[in-house]
C-alpha cells in the first residue's frame, strides 16, 4: 500500500483504540524502552505527544530518562519550511500548544541535532525495513537526515509493522528500530 492509503487506515485505527487498550499497548512499549542499554546515551530527543491524535504518552518516558540523568530535547515545528528546531526540555520548561495544537517549549535553550545520541520518532505505521509513515509533511525525514550517523533512531508505534510501504522515495530515512507492543 502507498503512504496516503496507509496514513488514512492507521489514523482511523488509532482513533478506534480505547483508552484502556492504549494503556495496555503503551505499557509494552515502555518496557522495551526501559530495557535499553543507555551506557553510551547522554542526550535524547523525544516528541511531546499529541493527545488529540492518540499518540503514545511520552511523559513516562521523559520521567524515566530524567531519573537516569539524561538530557532531554524536544522540538518546535516550522510549518513554513516543514522543519524542526530543537530545545532542551528542563523540568521548568514551559510548554504551550502552537496554532496547530502541537505542544512546544516556550522558554528553552536551543540546541543542534548534532548533539543527539538517540531520537524517538512518532509514526502511524512502519514496515519490516523500519521505514515509517508519519503525518506527511516530512518534518522527521528532514530532521533525521541532519543527525549524526551514529545517532540511534527508534520509532514508537501501536501497530505491528506491515511488510512493505509501496511508495518510498530517496528522502525517506529508515529507523534503526521500531518498538511496538509484543
Buried (B, 14 or more C-beta within 10 A) or exposed (E): BEBEEBBEBBBEBBEEBEEEEBEEBBEEBBEBBEEBEBEEBEBBBBBBBBEEBBBBBBEBBBEBBBEEEBBBBBBBBEEEEBBBBBBBBBEEBEEEEEEEEBBBBEEBEEBEBEBBBBBBBBBBBBBEEBBBBBBEEBBBBBBBEBBEEEBBBBBBBBBEBBEEBEEBEEEBBBBEEBBBBE
